């Protein structure tokens, strides 16, 4: 009788182990199917031929691969009608999420509303929209971006110019991000009593930047440092300095890194000294990542702020790595 009980107990234990294993396999299989759901996500770029947005796309594509996402990329080309059409099309196609940089904080909202009404998750990156439709934002603090540039310039003036300089600012006050950058920049520069702002003008784009720089230089022959608030414009200002033959006298500090800026930093004769910048590839990555997390029901911060970066003429190895990485995109 005792032998029979032991045998029965062994059989019972084996049966329980088999059942447990089956249950675990079933649970793991179900979990795997859920985790491996292939979400359909659309990414909308403002300008697909611009290096900044090419890096955004690289980040989106890397996140799509890492998170097993079907990613579709569209280009609004700074056209509100095209942006609206893309949002409506992706919503009708049953996309799970749309990741976008809105062209206008107000005018872009109606199309976003229509997407939200169809239960499409919308992640805004780079640009903000009206609060009533903006659930999630991935980007940078533009005030801090400007402040970072200001601190770099002040440190240079203190170290190389005995704390005194005549400064020309090429701003971007026609856009809210430009205003934020200018305020941040001034928050640092105004701490330095030896720096005098002798000129401040708006510009946007290389040609405009070059023209404005030449005008400012002509009107302020004692100016010896300059700053510009956005990419593209920065290289125009640099060319304006060079066209006047003043690359030895006027030192330049910029905002927004690109390959052209990298090459300027690597050139010892170029007046470009340092650039305060964001990381568009990381912004693209974290935008898609946030979309996946929202779709999976995870708790996601309504505002995800991506870290800033700095490239300087002194750190040629870091600059060279950047140039090699992005030269062929």
N, C-alpha and C positions, 0 to 999 in steps of 0.2 A: 504494500500500500504506500509506503514511504517512497519507493522507487517510482511508482506511478505518478505521485504528486510532483516529484522532481522533474520528471519528463514533461508533464503537463505544463509545469511552470516555465520550462525552457522553451516549449512550443509557443506559449503565450507571449513570452518576452520577444521571441523572434518575430512573431506576428506584429507586435506593437512597433518594433523597429522598422519593419517593412512599410507599415502604414505611415509612420512618421516620415520616412524617406520619401514616400509618394507625395505626401502633403507638402513637404519642403520643395520638391521638384515642381509641383503645381504652382506653389506660391512664387518661387523664383522665376518660373516661366511667365506668369502673369506680370510680375514686377518688371521683367525684362521687356515684355511687349509694351508696357506703359512708358518705360524709360526710353525706348527706342522709337517712339512715335515720331514720324517724320513730319514736323511742322512745315507749313508753307508760309514763308515770310518774304515780303517785298521790301527792297531798300530803294529809296528815292534820293538821287543826287541832285544838287542844284546845277552843277556843270561837270559833266563826265570827262571833259578834256583838260580840266585844271588839276595840277599835281596834288593839291590838298584833298580834293575829292577822290582822286585815284587812290590815295592812301586810305581814305575812309572805306572805299570799296575793298581794298586788300584786307582790312580789319574785319569787315563784314564776312568776306569769303572764308577767312580763317576760322571765325566763330561758327559759321555754318557747317564747316567740316568737323570741327570739334564737337558740336552739339547735334550732328546728324540732321541738319535742316536743309530743305529744298529752298534755295534762295534765288529770287528773281530781282534783277537790278533795272531800274528805270531812271531816266534823266529828264527833269523838268525844264532844264536849260533856261532857268530864271524866268519862265513864262507861267503866269498864274493859271491861265486856261489849261495849259498842258499838265500842270501839277494837279489841278482839279480832275482832269480826265484820267490821269494815272491812278489817283486815289479811288475814283468811282469804278474804274476797270478792275483794279485789284480787289476791291470789296465785292464786286459782282462775281469774280472768279473764285470766291471763297477762301481768300488768303486768311490765315490765322492772325497775322500781324503785319503792320506796315511800319517801317522804320524810316523816318524822314527828317530833312532839314527844311522847315517851312520857309517859303519866300517872304511872306509878310505876316506879322503877328496878328493882324486883324483879318485881312482878306483871305487867308488860308483856312480860317476856322470853319467855314460852312462845309467844305468838302470833308474836313476831319470829323465834323459832327455826323455827317451821313455815314462815314465809316464806323464810328462808334455805335450808331443806331443799329448797324448790322452785326454788332458784337465782334468787330475787328479790333484787336489790341493795337494802339498807336503809341509808338515811342518817338518822341521828338529829340533830335540831337542837334547840337550846334546853335540852333536858333530857338527862341521861345515863341509861344503863341498865347493868346488870351487864356487866362487861368481856367475859365469855365470848360475848356476842352482839353487842356494839357494835363494829362494824368501822370506822365513820366517824362523826365528830361535827362539827357546825358550830354555833358559838355564841360566847359571850363568856367572859372570865375574870371571874367574879363578885367575886372578891377585889379585883381591880383596879377594878371598878365602884364598890365601896364605898370603896376607897382614894382614888379620884378625888373622890368626894363629900366625904370627910374633908378632903382638901387644899383644896378650894374653901371649905369652912366655916372652916378654920383661917386661910386667907388673908383672909377677910372679917373675922374677929375681930381679927386683927392690924392690919388697915387701918382698921376703923371702930369697934372697941371697945377699943382700947388693949391688945389681947392678952389680955383677960380676959372670960370668959363662963361662964354657968351653962347647961349643956346638958341637954336632954331627948332621949332616943333612943327612937324607935318602931320596934321591930325585927320580925323575921320568923323567929324561931328554930325554928318548927315545920317549916320546909323547909331542906334543905341549902344551897340557893342563898342563903337568908336568913342562914344562919350564915356563909357565905363573905363576904357583903357586910358583915356586922357586923365580922368580923375585919379586913377590909380598911379599913373606916372607922376602927376603933380604932387601926390601925397608924399612921395619920396624926395623929389627935386626941391620942393619948398622947405625941406629940412636943412638944405645946404645954402647958407647965406652967401657963399661966394659964386653961386650960379645965377646969372641974370638971363631971363628969357627975353631975347631981343626981337623975335618974330614968331608968329604962329599962324599957319594957313592950312586949310583943308586941301586934300588931294586924294584921288582914288585911281590907281592904275599907273603903269610905268611911264607913259607919255606925260600924263598930268603931273606925276611926281617929279619928273625931270624938269618940266617947265616951271613948276612952283619953286623947286630948289634953286634954279638959276636966278629967278626973280628975287628970292630971299637973300641969296648970296650977294647979288648986285646991290641991294639996298642996305646990307649989313656987312661991310667989309671986315669988321672985327669978329664976326661969328666964327667959333672954332669947334663947336660940337653940334650935331644934329640928331634928331630922332624922328622916326616915322612909325605910324600906328598900325600899319597892316602890310601883309605880303603883297608883292607886285609893286606897290607904291615905293617900297623900300629900295628896290633896285633902280627905279627911276631917279630917286633922290641921289643914290650913289653915282649914277651916270651924270647927274647934274653937277656934282662935286668934281668929278673927273674932267668933265667938259671945260670947267673953269681952271683946270690945272692946279687944284687946291687939295689934292689927296694927302699931301703931307701936313697941311695946316688944319683941315677940318676932319675930325674923326666922327664916324657915323655909328649909330646904335639902332637896331631894328626890332621889329616884332613879326613873328611868323617865319619859321624855317622852311626852306626849300632847297633843291639841289643847286640852283643858281647862287643862292646865299652861301651855301656850303663852299662852292668854288671861290667865292669872293673872300671868305674867311681863310681859305687855304693860300690865297695870294698875298704875299707879304707887302706888296705895293698898294693893295686895295685899302681904302679908308674904312671899310666895314670892320668893326671891332668885336661886336657881340650881338646875339639875338636872343630875345625872350620868346619862348614858343610853346605851343601845345603839341599834343601827340595825336594827329588825326587817325592813325591806324588803330590806336587804343580806343579812341572814341567810337569808331566803327565796330570794333570787336565788342565793346561793352554794351553797345546799343542792341545788337542782335542777342547777346547774352541775356540782357534784361528782358527782352521780348520772350525768350524761351522760359525764363524763370517765372514771368507773369503767367504764361500759358500753362505752366506746370502747377500753378497755384501757390507758388512760393511768395514769401513776403519780400517786396522790392521797394527800396527807397524811392520816393517821388522825384528826388533830385540826386543824380549821381555825378559828382564832380571829379573829373579826371586830372591827375597830377600834371603840372607844368614841367618844362625843361629849359635848359640854357646851353647854348653853344658859343664858344669864344675862340678868338684867334689863337689864344695860348694853348688850347687843347686840340691840337691838329689830329691826333689819333681818333678822337671821338667824332670830329667833323668828317674825317676820311671814311669812317665806317658808315656814317649816314649817307654820304654821297655814293658810295659803292652799293649800298642797299637799295636806293631809290632811283638811281640813274636811268634804269631801263623800264620803268613802269609806264 
